[in-house]
Amino acid sequence: MTQYWKKPTGAFRADLRVAVNERYTYWQSKQPIPGGIAFENFELREKFYDGQRFIFGITRPSPAELGITSK
């Protein structure tokens, strides 16, 4: 499953930011995660305004099937 956050078309503002943190070992260990770095958290951030919308979704296609690459 692939999880995602997005903004509706035309709802982007100049202060929209993305915050991501990643991890290369399992939590509280030195054991590397197979396949390399994994994203742990992902957030869309912007100053609050009335009517603000963020969309969270889950889909079966993998990131690669959706055309999303890690490079």
C-alpha positions as CSV (number, residue, x, y, z in Angstrom):
1,M,0.0,0.0,0.0
2,T,1.1,3.6,-0.7
3,Q,0.0,6.4,1.6
4,Y,0.0,10.0,0.4
5,W,-0.9,13.6,1.3
6,K,-1.9,16.1,-1.3
7,K,-3.6,19.5,-1.7
8,P,-6.6,20.0,-4.0
9,T,-5.8,21.5,-7.4
10,G,-5.5,25.3,-7.1
11,A,-5.2,25.2,-3.3
12,F,-1.4,25.8,-3.2
13,R,-0.2,28.8,-1.3
14,A,3.3,30.4,-1.2
15,D,3.8,29.3,2.4
16,L,3.2,25.5,1.7
17,R,6.1,23.4,2.9
18,V,6.9,19.7,3.2
19,A,8.6,18.3,6.3
20,V,10.2,14.8,6.0
21,N,12.3,12.7,8.2
22,E,13.8,9.4,7.4
23,R,15.5,6.6,9.1
24,Y,18.3,4.2,8.0
25,T,18.2,1.9,11.0
26,Y,15.3,0.3,12.9
27,W,14.1,2.4,15.9
28,Q,16.5,2.2,18.9
29,S,18.9,-0.1,17.1
30,K,21.9,0.0,14.8
31,Q,20.3,-2.6,12.5
32,P,20.0,-1.2,9.0
33,I,16.7,-1.2,7.3
34,P,16.8,-3.6,4.2
35,G,16.8,-1.6,1.0
36,G,18.1,1.6,2.5
37,I,16.6,4.7,4.0
38,A,12.8,4.6,4.8
39,F,10.6,7.7,5.3
40,E,9.3,7.8,8.8
41,N,7.1,10.9,8.8
42,F,5.9,13.2,6.1
43,E,3.9,16.4,6.7
44,L,2.4,19.2,4.6
45,R,2.6,22.5,6.5
46,E,1.2,25.9,5.9
47,K,-0.2,28.8,8.0
48,F,-3.8,28.1,9.0
49,Y,-6.6,29.7,7.0
50,D,-10.4,29.2,6.9
51,G,-11.4,26.4,4.5
52,Q,-7.9,24.9,4.5
53,R,-7.9,21.3,3.0
54,F,-5.3,18.5,3.0
55,I,-6.1,15.1,1.5
56,F,-4.8,11.9,2.9
57,G,-5.1,8.7,0.9
58,I,-4.1,5.1,0.6
59,T,-3.8,3.3,-2.8
60,R,-2.7,-0.2,-3.8
61,P,-0.2,0.8,-6.6
62,S,3.4,1.1,-5.4
63,P,5.2,4.4,-5.7
64,A,7.0,3.0,-8.7
65,E,3.7,2.1,-10.4
66,L,2.5,5.7,-9.7
67,G,5.7,7.1,-11.4
68,I,7.3,8.2,-8.1
69,T,11.0,7.5,-7.9
70,S,13.4,8.0,-5.0
71,K,15.9,10.0,-7.1
